[in-house]
Amino acid sequence: MPNRFSNLKFSLLNTTALVIDCLIQDGKSTLSDLTFHLKKFSQEFERDDVLLAVTLLYALGRVEYSQQKDTVSLLSNEALKKGCDA
């Protein structure tokens, strides 16, 4: 539960923004790469933080996950439009 003493740096919203930033730069990344990217901002980020952010983006239909390659990739706006038209 957020309160006035919560550190917004570790909020799900900020963590998700950092994950999106990495995916925009790299196209697709493994969960380990995403964790490494977040640790550039703070060593306190953990794999669970990445999983929560990726889960949110997946639920919103903004990323796809390849289980074979263990990679996460950001869906383009064109791909999202095609999915809506189907």
N, C-alpha and C positions, 0 to 999 in steps of 0.2 A: 504494500500500500504506500503510494508516494506521500511524502510529507515535506515540510519546509526544509528538512535536513537531508533530503534525498540528493544524491549526486547525479545530476542529469547526464553526465558523461557516460554513465553505465546504463542509461535507460534503453529500453527496447527500440525506441524511435531513433536515438542516436546510433546505436549499434547497427540497426538496419540501414541507416544512411551510409555508414562506413562500408558495409558489405556491398551496397549498390555502387559506391564509388570504386571499389576494387573490381567489381564485375564490369563496370564501364571501361576501366583501364585495360583489363586483361581479356575481356570477352567471356571466358569461362575459367573457373578455378576449382581446385579441390577444396574440401573443407579445411584441410591443413593449411593450404595457401591463404585462405580467408582468415584463419586464426592468426597466422603470421602477420598478415596485413593489419589486423586489429591491434596486435601487440606492438606495432610501431607507434601507436598512440598511447598505449598504456600496457604495462606488463601484467596488469590485473585482469585483462580480458582472458576468457577461457573458451574452450571448445563449445561448452554448453551455451555461451552467449551467441556464438555463430549459429548453432543449431536452432536456437529460438528465432533469430533473425531470418534464417533461410526458411524455416517453417512458416513464418508470417508471410514472407514473399511468395512462397509456394501456394499458400491458402488464398492469397490475393490474385494468383494466376500470373505473377510477374517473372517467375523463374521456372526453369525445368531442371530436373535432376536426372542424371544418367547413372544408374546403379552399376552398370558394367565398368564405367570409367571413374566412378565416384567423383563426378564433376557437377558443378552448378553453373548454369548459364542464364543470363538475363534475356528474357524474351523481347524481341523488337516490337515496336508499335504495330508494324505490318502483320506480324504473327498473331498479335492479340486481335487485330481487326478480322483476320481470317477465321479465328476461333469464334468470334461473335457472329459472323455471317453463317456459320455452319449450322 
